[in-house]
Amino acid sequence: MSITINMKSRLLIVLFICNHFCFGQTDIENFTIFSKDSIFWHGYNTCQYDLMETYLDKNVEFYHDKGGLMIGAKNVMEATRKNICGNPGNKITRVSIPESIKLYPLEQNGQVYGAILVGDHYFYQNGIKTGIAKFTHTWLLKGGLWQMHRILSYDHQPATDFKTISITGKELHMFAGHYSSPQFGQVVIKQSGTVLLLENGGKIMELLPKDSSGFYIKGRNIEFRFTKGIKFDVIENGKLIDEVKFIK
């Protein structure tokens, strides 16, 4: 089985890992796990199937909260070929968020036999950040070989880079009122402290201010753009999906 990752790519991966994890690290096994996990996902992002398969147990379990359960390295590889690498012009890549990653070694009789790696990761499509999710990777050491035996990818959400700003209660209050939506009927906007509350059909959502007239819901790529006393637009993934008109 050939592994086509070149020396330059391997060096960059190792340097990246050391920049984030190696300072003060005395356990060589921890570095080994970080390194192999990063190299596996490099293979995923570059569609190097032999490289990926090297680090997968033949009976690996892959749990995905949207795509279901896959068992076996061959099934995981086939799904990668078809869904991740099948359309090069619309390629999905996965990038972990370094500050979110934690490692929990597994020991028996004082010897490390595995590790659990957890954190968050972003997904990009054609270079555009489209989603965020949590991951858990279980690595086991058998016969001197580190392989992933269980992969979990869950809590998938649209990715947002919105940041909350501070707006006074007086500024927030000018957006309060009753509105009418073609899709959802009556919508009530209320001021509550430093945020707005949107009420519709018995549901209440918190709108966080991103600028003087724009708001968003945490974890959702949806923006609410207000025009005082006239309407607010609902924009999802950059597209207008609803125009909600002010009534009173």
HUPE-V719765 format. One record per pair of residues at least 4 apart in sequence whose ideal C-beta (glycine too) atoms are under 8 Angstrom apart, sorted by the first residue. I is the first residue (numbers start at 1). GAP is how many residues later the second one is. Records with the same first field share a line. If there is no record, write none. Layout:
BEGIN
I: GAP ; GAP
END
This chain:
BEGIN
1: 49 ; 52 ; 53
2: 48
3: 45 ; 47 ; 48 ; 51
4: 44 ; 46 ; 47
5: 4 ; 5 ; 34 ; 37 ; 38 ; 43 ; 46
6: 4
7: 4
8: 4
9: 4 ; 33
10: 4 ; 29
11: 4
12: 4
13: 4 ; 22 ; 25 ; 26 ; 29
14: 4 ; 21
15: 4
16: 4 ; 22
17: 4 ; 5 ; 14 ; 17 ; 18 ; 21
18: 4 ; 5 ; 13
20: 78 ; 81
21: 4 ; 9 ; 10 ; 13 ; 77 ; 80 ; 82
22: 9
25: 5 ; 6
27: 4 ; 78 ; 85
28: 4
29: 4 ; 76 ; 83 ; 86 ; 112
30: 4 ; 73 ; 75 ; 85
31: 4
32: 4 ; 114
33: 4 ; 70 ; 82 ; 84 ; 106 ; 113
34: 4 ; 69 ; 83
35: 4
36: 4 ; 19 ; 103 ; 110
37: 4 ; 80 ; 100 ; 102 ; 111
38: 4 ; 58
39: 4 ; 12 ; 16
40: 4 ; 11 ; 12 ; 15 ; 16 ; 108
41: 4 ; 53 ; 55
42: 4 ; 6 ; 9
43: 4 ; 5 ; 6 ; 7 ; 8 ; 9 ; 12
44: 8 ; 36 ; 40 ; 50
45: 48 ; 49
47: 33 ; 34 ; 37 ; 38
48: 4
49: 4 ; 28 ; 31 ; 32
50: 4
51: 4
52: 4 ; 25 ; 28
53: 20 ; 24
55: 91 ; 92 ; 93
56: 4 ; 17 ; 20 ; 21 ; 91 ; 92
57: 16 ; 83 ; 90 ; 91 ; 92
58: 14 ; 15 ; 16
59: 12 ; 13 ; 14 ; 90
60: 11 ; 12 ; 13 ; 16 ; 87 ; 88 ; 89 ; 90 ; 91
61: 8 ; 9 ; 10 ; 88 ; 89 ; 90
62: 7 ; 8 ; 9 ; 14 ; 88 ; 89 ; 91
63: 6 ; 87 ; 88 ; 89 ; 90 ; 91
64: 4 ; 5 ; 6 ; 88 ; 89 ; 90
65: 68 ; 88 ; 89 ; 90 ; 91
66: 90
67: 12
70: 5 ; 6 ; 9
71: 4
72: 4
73: 4
74: 4
75: 4
76: 4 ; 75
77: 4
78: 4
79: 4 ; 5
80: 4 ; 5
81: 4 ; 5
82: 4
84: 7 ; 8
85: 6
87: 4
89: 37
90: 35 ; 36
91: 34 ; 35
92: 31 ; 32 ; 33
93: 30 ; 31 ; 32
94: 27 ; 28 ; 29 ; 30
95: 26 ; 27 ; 28 ; 29
96: 4 ; 5 ; 23 ; 24 ; 25 ; 26 ; 39
97: 4 ; 22 ; 23 ; 24 ; 25
100: 19 ; 20
101: 16 ; 17 ; 18
102: 15 ; 16 ; 17
103: 12 ; 13 ; 14
104: 11 ; 12 ; 13 ; 14
105: 7 ; 9 ; 10
106: 6 ; 7 ; 8 ; 9 ; 10 ; 34
107: 4 ; 5 ; 6
108: 5
112: 29
113: 27 ; 28
114: 24 ; 25 ; 26 ; 27 ; 35
115: 23 ; 24
116: 20 ; 21 ; 22 ; 23
117: 18 ; 19 ; 20 ; 21 ; 22
118: 16 ; 17 ; 18 ; 19
119: 15 ; 16
120: 12 ; 13 ; 14 ; 15
121: 11 ; 12 ; 13 ; 14 ; 32
122: 7 ; 9 ; 10 ; 37
123: 6 ; 7 ; 8 ; 9 ; 10 ; 36
124: 4 ; 5 ; 6
125: 5
129: 30 ; 32
130: 28 ; 29
131: 25 ; 26 ; 27 ; 28
132: 24 ; 25 ; 26 ; 27
133: 20 ; 21 ; 22 ; 23 ; 24
134: 19 ; 20 ; 21
135: 16 ; 17 ; 18 ; 19
136: 14 ; 15 ; 16 ; 18
137: 11 ; 13 ; 14 ; 15
138: 10 ; 11 ; 12 ; 13
139: 7 ; 8 ; 9 ; 10
140: 6 ; 7 ; 9
141: 4 ; 5
142: 5
157: 62 ; 63
158: 61 ; 62 ; 63 ; 64 ; 79
159: 62
160: 56 ; 59 ; 60 ; 61
162: 46 ; 48 ; 54 ; 61
163: 47
164: 44 ; 45 ; 46
165: 44 ; 45 ; 46
166: 28 ; 43
167: 4 ; 5 ; 27 ; 42 ; 45
168: 4
169: 4 ; 22 ; 24 ; 25
170: 4
171: 41
172: 4 ; 19 ; 22 ; 23 ; 24 ; 37
173: 18
174: 54
175: 14 ; 16 ; 21 ; 38 ; 51 ; 53 ; 57
176: 13 ; 14 ; 15 ; 20
177: 11 ; 12 ; 69 ; 70 ; 71
178: 8 ; 9 ; 10 ; 11 ; 68 ; 69 ; 70
179: 7 ; 8 ; 9 ; 10 ; 52 ; 53 ; 65 ; 66 ; 67 ; 68
180: 5 ; 6 ; 7 ; 64 ; 65 ; 67
181: 4 ; 5 ; 6 ; 19 ; 61 ; 63 ; 64
182: 60 ; 61
183: 59
184: 16 ; 17 ; 58
185: 15 ; 16
186: 14 ; 61
187: 11 ; 12 ; 13 ; 57
188: 10 ; 11 ; 12
189: 7 ; 8 ; 9 ; 10 ; 18 ; 43
190: 6 ; 7 ; 9
191: 4 ; 5 ; 6
192: 4 ; 5 ; 14
194: 15
195: 11 ; 12 ; 13 ; 14
196: 10 ; 11 ; 13 ; 19
197: 7 ; 8 ; 9 ; 10
198: 6 ; 7 ; 8 ; 9 ; 26
199: 4 ; 5
200: 5
205: 12
206: 11 ; 12
207: 8 ; 9 ; 10 ; 17
208: 7 ; 8 ; 9 ; 10
209: 5 ; 6
210: 4 ; 5 ; 6 ; 13
213: 12 ; 13 ; 14 ; 15
214: 9 ; 10 ; 11 ; 12
215: 8 ; 9 ; 11
216: 4 ; 6 ; 7 ; 8
217: 5
221: 15 ; 16
222: 12 ; 13 ; 14
223: 11 ; 12 ; 13
224: 8 ; 9 ; 10 ; 11
225: 7 ; 8 ; 10
226: 5 ; 6
227: 4 ; 5 ; 6
229: 17
230: 15 ; 16
231: 12 ; 13 ; 14 ; 15
232: 12 ; 14
233: 7 ; 9 ; 10 ; 11
234: 6 ; 7 ; 8 ; 9 ; 10
235: 4 ; 5 ; 6
236: 5
END
